[in-house]
Amino acid sequence: MGVTRLKRKDRRNKTVSRVEVQFLKLGRNIEIGSRSQMSKKSQIVKNDEILNQLAAQAK
């Protein structure tokens, strides 16, 4: 039995849902001191640091 290919709509849904899950995982609030703290290498943490620096310079 051959492997069936997903139709274009289904392929798109699969990709979109995967990206949405990834986005939600990254966007969750992470409490300070919790065991699920973001790693220091995370892009979101790096972005926050840069934004904080720019905000401090603007004041």
Buried (B, 14 or more C-beta within 10 A) or exposed (E): EEEEEEEEEEEEEEEEEEEEEEEEEEEEEBEEEEEEEBEEEEEEEEEEEEEEEEEEEEE
